[in-house]
């Protein structure tokens, strides 16, 4: 006779896998934030290097402010990582 209980109908391995996938550990989330900030920094530096001559003052100010803000956020995240490891 089949049991209609959903907890016994799904294998435990599949349940554990889905729980691990949908509730990542804190370090994974921090790593994803770090990757996004690093890619933002690389993008802004590339725009300033390759298109800096054609940018007007407002656009250049926007990219420099964004670069500075990204660096500040990246250093804050890195500082938090080093505090968690101690």
Residue frames relative to the residue before (quaternion, step in Angstrom):
aa qw qx qy qz dx dy dz
X 1.0000 0.0000 0.0000 0.0000 0.00 0.00 0.00
X 0.3699 -0.7443 0.5177 0.2032 3.55 -0.90 0.96
X 0.3571 -0.7193 0.5614 0.1999 3.50 -1.07 0.83
X 0.3375 -0.7635 0.5179 0.1866 3.61 -0.86 0.89
X 0.4263 0.6914 -0.4713 0.3436 3.58 1.21 0.24
X 0.4006 -0.7454 0.4685 0.2538 3.65 -0.59 1.05
X 0.6002 0.5728 -0.3719 0.4164 3.60 1.11 -0.43
X 0.7242 0.3890 -0.2501 0.5116 3.57 1.08 -0.58
X 0.5870 0.5914 -0.3743 0.4069 3.59 1.20 -0.35
X 0.7156 0.3794 -0.2356 0.5371 3.60 1.06 -0.69
X 0.4875 -0.6649 0.4708 0.3139 3.59 -0.85 0.86
X 0.5947 -0.6108 0.4001 0.3364 3.54 -1.10 0.74
X 0.6259 0.5471 -0.3496 0.4321 3.60 1.00 -0.71
X 0.6571 0.4979 -0.3061 0.4760 3.57 0.96 -0.83
X 0.6347 0.5255 -0.3207 0.4670 3.57 1.01 -0.76
X 0.6699 0.4896 -0.2956 0.4735 3.58 0.90 -0.89
X 0.6404 0.5276 -0.3250 0.4536 3.57 0.99 -0.80
X 0.6869 0.4704 -0.2968 0.4677 3.59 0.87 -0.88
X 0.6329 0.5223 -0.3384 0.4605 3.60 1.02 -0.69
X 0.6566 0.4976 -0.3096 0.4748 3.60 0.99 -0.79
X 0.6699 0.5057 -0.3046 0.4503 3.58 1.01 -0.76
X 0.7611 0.3974 -0.2135 0.4660 3.61 0.88 -0.86
X 0.7449 0.2576 -0.2125 0.5776 3.60 1.22 -0.08
X 0.0821 -0.8381 0.5374 0.0456 3.58 0.36 1.21
X 0.5737 -0.5750 0.4575 0.3619 3.49 -1.26 0.45
X 0.6741 -0.5253 0.3379 0.3944 3.54 -1.20 0.46
X 0.6410 0.5461 -0.3395 0.4191 3.62 0.94 -0.78
X 0.6179 0.5405 -0.3510 0.4505 3.60 1.07 -0.62
X 0.6546 0.5026 -0.3098 0.4722 3.57 0.97 -0.83
X 0.6545 0.4998 -0.3148 0.4720 3.58 0.94 -0.81
X 0.6312 0.5231 -0.3324 0.4664 3.59 1.01 -0.74
X 0.6506 0.5045 -0.3233 0.4666 3.60 0.97 -0.77
X 0.6321 0.5141 -0.3308 0.4761 3.60 1.02 -0.72
X 0.6443 0.5199 -0.3219 0.4593 3.59 0.96 -0.84
X 0.6537 0.5087 -0.3211 0.4591 3.60 0.91 -0.84
X 0.6581 0.5035 -0.3166 0.4617 3.60 0.95 -0.81
X 0.6665 0.4910 -0.3091 0.4682 3.59 0.95 -0.80
X 0.6489 0.5058 -0.3223 0.4682 3.59 0.97 -0.78
X 0.6609 0.4886 -0.3193 0.4717 3.61 0.95 -0.77
X 0.6198 0.5305 -0.3371 0.4698 3.60 1.08 -0.65
X 0.6456 0.5086 -0.3142 0.4753 3.58 1.00 -0.81
X 0.6587 0.5031 -0.3119 0.4644 3.59 0.89 -0.89
X 0.6479 0.5230 -0.3130 0.4569 3.58 0.97 -0.84
X 0.6946 0.4713 -0.2873 0.4614 3.60 0.84 -0.91
X 0.6298 0.5090 -0.3352 0.4816 3.59 1.03 -0.69
X 0.6503 0.5134 -0.3206 0.4591 3.61 0.96 -0.81
X 0.6474 0.5013 -0.3256 0.4728 3.60 0.95 -0.79
X 0.6730 0.4891 -0.3062 0.4627 3.59 0.90 -0.85
X 0.6788 0.4908 -0.3010 0.4558 3.60 1.00 -0.74
X 0.7950 0.3549 -0.1731 0.4605 3.56 0.77 -1.02
X 0.7877 0.2511 -0.1434 0.5440 3.62 1.09 -0.56
X 0.3212 0.7943 -0.4698 0.2126 3.58 1.24 0.28
X 0.6443 0.5362 -0.3286 0.4352 3.59 1.05 -0.69
X 0.7396 0.4201 -0.2353 0.4703 3.59 1.01 -0.69
X 0.5402 0.6155 -0.4106 0.4010 3.62 1.24 -0.05
X 0.3704 -0.6891 0.5601 0.2726 3.56 -1.07 0.67
X 0.7444 -0.4300 0.2679 0.4351 3.57 -1.28 0.13
X 0.6637 0.5066 -0.3179 0.4492 3.60 0.91 -0.83
X 0.6671 0.4954 -0.3073 0.4638 3.59 0.94 -0.83
X 0.6537 0.5055 -0.3131 0.4682 3.58 0.96 -0.85
X 0.6341 0.5215 -0.3259 0.4687 3.58 1.02 -0.78
X 0.6305 0.5359 -0.3226 0.4596 3.58 1.01 -0.84
X 0.6976 0.4655 -0.2821 0.4659 3.60 0.85 -0.92
X 0.6547 0.4985 -0.3232 0.4674 3.61 0.97 -0.75
X 0.6468 0.4990 -0.3179 0.4812 3.60 1.01 -0.79
X 0.6503 0.5100 -0.3140 0.4673 3.59 0.98 -0.79
X 0.6348 0.5263 -0.3181 0.4678 3.56 1.04 -0.79
X 0.6658 0.4955 -0.2970 0.4722 3.56 0.92 -0.92
X 0.6641 0.5030 -0.3036 0.4623 3.59 0.92 -0.89
X 0.6472 0.5137 -0.3183 0.4648 3.60 0.98 -0.80
X 0.6473 0.5106 -0.3199 0.4668 3.58 1.00 -0.77
X 0.6391 0.5151 -0.3283 0.4674 3.59 1.02 -0.77
X 0.6670 0.4878 -0.3032 0.4746 3.59 0.92 -0.87
X 0.6440 0.5216 -0.3271 0.4541 3.58 0.97 -0.80
X 0.6664 0.4832 -0.3118 0.4746 3.59 0.94 -0.79
X 0.6229 0.5262 -0.3459 0.4641 3.62 1.08 -0.63
X 0.6589 0.4902 -0.3094 0.4794 3.59 0.96 -0.82
X 0.6522 0.5058 -0.3164 0.4676 3.58 0.97 -0.83
X 0.6340 0.5219 -0.3262 0.4683 3.59 1.03 -0.75
X 0.6484 0.5046 -0.3212 0.4710 3.57 1.03 -0.73
X 0.6202 0.5312 -0.3456 0.4623 3.60 1.03 -0.73
X 0.6890 0.4727 -0.3007 0.4598 3.60 0.84 -0.88
X 0.6229 0.5227 -0.3528 0.4629 3.62 1.09 -0.54
X 0.6633 0.5082 -0.3108 0.4531 3.60 1.00 -0.79
X 0.6752 0.5027 -0.3066 0.4443 3.60 1.06 -0.61
X 0.6290 0.5485 -0.3441 0.4302 3.61 1.15 -0.39
